Amino acid sequence: MMNSKNLELYLHIPFCVRKCAYCDFLSMPAEAKMLSEYVNCLLKEIKSHKEQEPEALVKSIFIGGGTPSLLPDGAVRTIMALIKETFSISPQAEITIETNPGTLTKEKLMEYQSVGINRLSIGLQSADNRELKELGRIHTYEEFLENYQLAVQLGFQNINVDLMSALPGQTFKSWKETLRKVTELNPAHISAYSLIIEEGTPFFHKYSEVEPTDLPDEDLEREMYYFTKSYLQEKGYKHYEISNYAKPGYECRHNIGYWTGVAYLGMGLGASSYLDGCRFRNPDDLTGYKSHCEELYQLPVQAEKLTKAEQMEEFMFLGLRLIEGVSVTEFKKRFCKEIDEVYGTEIGELTGEGLLNNANGFISFTERGLDLSNYVMAKFLEPKEI
């Protein structure tokens, strides 16, 4: 049973029209019958949580994927109706659905509005059609623009646009043009990630050769990152997380909850949860997931009770993703220890190296620390006796 008063929900929809060449997320193409069967399984899983978290107030819901907007008309309505019946939802809850151009229609957008979805996340990635084709995206920039403008006309105010830099064949000029086109639309939120070539993807096989010439080099990648930060700040976006920018008041509350250790319940294929210091996840194969949903309250796979030391580690390396950094006060409140008792040596060394700031009650990255973030975060993952 949940003891925490706040809870976040994540629902995974693992289906796409086709899998992008860079994607290592748990997703796959699906036919109509598979979509219908999956929704039925998801509904069973949602129902299984009836009265399991009576003390919890849901502060955010995130329907992610995959491509949730691939679901047929009416499916999201059915899912949200059961969510509201099963959980106590805050009237101010942030409710997000991920969408992709080429799968959105006016009818779907109106359905999302009618069930209380108040935030859209649209996966553009690039405003350059050649780059989109190279990524394996199913849409053009023009299709994105049509979908975005339709959403605005229908009254959606909180819209995130996903972008990706350091793409094959991408130039500094084309990246600047993508940022210009997107900021002219004035979305509330922009996520700007740098491409990572993940093992097991088509891009890994294509670009894992030594020094691939059509990928931007490290210097260009960093130039893109710093330009992105300065350009978006000039356009009124607050840089509040390593890869995320928002207009004032439009920071993604769901992701901030994840980075600050708020409890979350994941439902759907392979979805992860973190409740009462325990991390667990659902089966990540469809057959196993269907079997899992047939028996209510069946324990999920890969359950792990985190030690206090492990909880502290996660609090540090996830919290450091936020530009504001880790709250010293919140650390003491959560773990009944001063942060210097546990990480004084690491904080002192990294501050001395010019990689961390320790001021105003927060531990945060310096500009140089952001460049070496993996090195810094690793310092907080070294085993400690608490």
N, C-alpha and C positions, 0 to 999 in steps of 0.2 A: 504493500500500500504506500502511496506517495505521502510523505510528511510535509514536503515543501509546499508553500502556498501558490507558487507560480510554476507554470508548466508550459512548454512549447510542444506543438505537434508538427511532425513531418510526415507527409504521405508521399511514397515513391511510386511514380508511374514510369516503368522502365522501357517504354516503347517509343520508337521513332519511325519516321518514314524510311530512313536508312541511316546507318551509323556513320558519323563523320570520320574522316581519315585520321584525326588527331585524338579521338575520344577514347578514354579508358574507363568511363563511367559504366555502371551496370545498366546497360540498355541494349535494345535489339529491335529489329523490325517486327511487325505483328500484323496478322490479318484480323478482320472484324470479329471472328469467333473467339480468337485468343483474347482480344480486348474485353469482350463481354465476360468471358470466364474469369479473367483477372479481376475485373471490377466486382464480381460476385464474391471472390475470395477476399478481396480487400474489405468489403462490407461485413463479411463474417468476422474478420479480425477486429474491425472497429467495434462491432457489437460485443466482442469478447471482453472489452474493457469496461463494460457497463458497471458502474459502481465500484470499480477497482481504485479509482483516484477521487474519492468524494471530497477530499479536502483541497484539491488542486483547482486553481483558476487558470484557464488557458489564456495566455497573453498574446500568443501568436500562432498562426497556422501557415505552413509552407507546403504547397503542393508542387513537388519538383520531379525531375526526370533525368534522362528521357525527355519526352515532349508531352506534358499533360494536355496541351491543347489538341493533341491527336485524338483524344477520347471523343466518342460520338456525342451528338447533342443529347442533353438530358443526364449524362453520366455524372458530371460534376454536381448537378443539382441533387441527385440521389445521394452522392457521397456526403455533401455538405449537410443535407437534412439529417442523416444519421449521426454525423459528428455533433451537431447541435443537440440531438436527442441524448447522446451518450455522455458528453462532457459539459462542464460549466464554462461557457465562453465569456470572457470579459467584453462588455459593450464597446470598449475601445481597442479590441484586439486588431492587430495587423494581420491581414489574411492575403497571402501572396499566391499567385499561380505563375509558373514558368510557361512561356509560350514561344513558339517559333513562327516567323513569317512563312506563309505557305500553308499553314494549318489553321489560321484564325479566320473567322467569319463574323459578320455582324450579329448573327444569331448566337454564337458562342459568347461573344463579348457581353451581349445583353443578358445571357444566362448567368455569367459570372457576377455581373452587377446585382442581379436579382437575389442571389444567395449570399450576398455580403462580402464578396471578394473586393478588396479595396486597394490592392497593389498588383500591378502587372510587371513581370520581368520578361523582356523581349530579347531573344538571342540574335542580335545582329552580327556581331564579331567584326565586320568590316563594311565600309561603304564602297569598296572597290569590287566590282563584279568578278574580275579575274581572280582576286584573292579568295573570294567566296567559293568560286568553282574549285580552286586548288584545295580548299579545306574540305570539300565534299558537301557543302551546304546545299539545301534544296531550293533556296530562294535567291532573288536578286535584291539589290538595294531598293529598287523601285517598289518591289512587293512589300518590303519592310516599311517603307515610307507610307504606302497606302494603308497598311495595318495600323501603324502608329497614329496617323491622322484620324482614322476611324475611331480608335480608342479615345482620343482626345475629344472628338466630336460627341461621343457618347457620355462624356463626363468623367473619365478616369483622370485623376490628377497625380496620383503617385505611381509613376512609371519608371522602371529601371531599364537601361539599355546595356546589354553585355557587349564589350569590345575586347579584341585580342590583338596584341602587338607582337613583333618579332616573327612574323609569318614568312613562309617561303616566298621569296621574290618581293617582299614588301620593302619599300624605301621610306626614308624619313619623310619625303614629300607626300607619299600616299597615306602615311599614318596621320600627318598633320591635316590632310584633307578629310580623312574619316572623322577626326575630332571636330573639325570645323563644321561639317555637315550635321553631326549629331548635336553639338551644342547650339546650333541655330534652331533646333527643335525645342530646346529648353526642357529636357526631361528632368524629373525631380532627382534622379539618381543615375550614376554611371559607374559600372564595374569595368575596370580596365586591367585585364590580366596579360601577362607575357606568356607566349606559347611555351609549354614544356613538352618535349618529345618523350612520351611515355612508352615503356616497354610493352610489347604485345599489340601495338597499334600499327596500322599501315604506314604511318609517318615514321615509326621507329625503324621499320625495315627499309624505308626509302631514304631516311636522312641520318642514320646512325653511322654512316661511313665517316672516316676521318676527314675533318674539315670540309663539310658539305658547303659548296660555294653559293648556293642560292638561299641559305639561311642568314639573316643578319648576324654579324659577329657580336661579341660581348660588349664592345665599346658602343656600337650602334644601339644595342638593346638598352643599355643604361642611358644613352642620350634620349631615346624615346621615352623612357620612364620619367626622367627629370623634366622633359618638355611637357609631358602629360600633366604632371603635378602642377607646374607653374601656369600652364595654359588654362587648366580647369579652375584653378584658384582665381585667376583673372576673370573667369566667366561666372564667378559666384558659387563655386562648388567647394565645400569643405572636404579636405583630405582627412578622413577619420579612421581609415584602416589601410593597410599596406596597398591594397588594390581597389579600394572603394572610395567614391566621392559622392557627396550629396548636397543638395540645397539645404539651407537651415531648416531643421525639423523633419527632414526626410531620410535620415540615416536608417538603414534596415534594422529594425528592432529584433527581428528573429535572429539574424546573424550576430548582433551584439550580445544577445542572450547566450548564444553558443560560445562566443569568445570569452564570456565572463562567468561561465559555469552554471547557467540556469539549467534546471532539469528539463530533459526533452524525451518525448516518446516518439519513436519512429515506427511507422506501419507501412507494409508493402514489402516487395521483394528486396532482400538484402538490407533493409533499413536498420539503422543503429539507434540505440536508446541509451540514455544515461539517467538513472533514477536511484536516489538514495545511495550514491557512491558506487553503484554497480553499473557496469557497461555490458550491454548485450546486443545481439543482432539477430535478425531473422535469417532463415535459409536464403542462399543466393542463387539457387536453381529453381526453376518453375515447378518441377515435380515435387521437390521438397517443400516449397512454399505452399502449394495446394494441399499437401498432406498436413502441414502445420495448421492451416486454416480450418481443416475439417473437424479438429478436436479443440473446442474452446478451452482457453487457459493452458494449453500445452506450452511448456517452457520453451523459449527460443534457444537457438544454438549459440555457442561461443559466449556464454555468460562469464563475467569476470568481475570480482569484487576488488575495487581499487583500494590499496593501502592509503593511509594518510599521506605518506610521502609521495605516492603517485598522483594523488589529488592535488597536492601542492605543485608538482611538476606541471601538470596540465594547466593549472591556474596561471602559472608564470608564462609558459610558452604560447598559450592561446591568448592571454591578455596582452602580451607584448605585440601582437598583431595590430592592436588598436594604437593609433597615433598618440592618443592621450596616455596610453600605457597601463600599467598595473597599479591598482589602488592599494597603498600601504594600509589604509584603514580597513578596507574590505578584506585584505589578507588576514589581519588580526581578528576581525569579526568572525571569519569563516573557520579559521584554524586555531584560534586561541593562542597564537604565538606572534611575536614581532617578526616582521619579515627579515630583519637583520640577524635574528637568532638562527635562522635557517639558511639564508642566502647572503649574509653579510659579506663573506669572502668573495663570492662571485660578483656581487654588485660593485664592491669596491674595486676589484681588478678591472672589470669591464668599463666602469666609470673612468678609471685612471687611463685606460686605453682610448678614451674618447668615443666609446661605442654606446654608452648608456648615459641618460640624464637621471639624476636623483634629486628632484625638486618639487615643491608644492604638493607633497603627498603622493607623488606618482613616480614609478620607475618606467622610463620610456626610451625608445631608440633615439640616438642622434642621427643626423643625416648619414654619417659614415656607418653607423650601426645598421641602418636600413640596408646598405649595400652588403653588409656581412651578416645579415639576419640569421642565416642558417648556423653560422659559427656561434653567434651569441645565444641563440635558443638552445643549442646543444649543451651549453654550459649548465643549463638548468635541468638537464636530463641525466646528469651523472648521478650514480647511486649515492644516497645519503641515509644515515641513520637518524630517525626522528625520535 
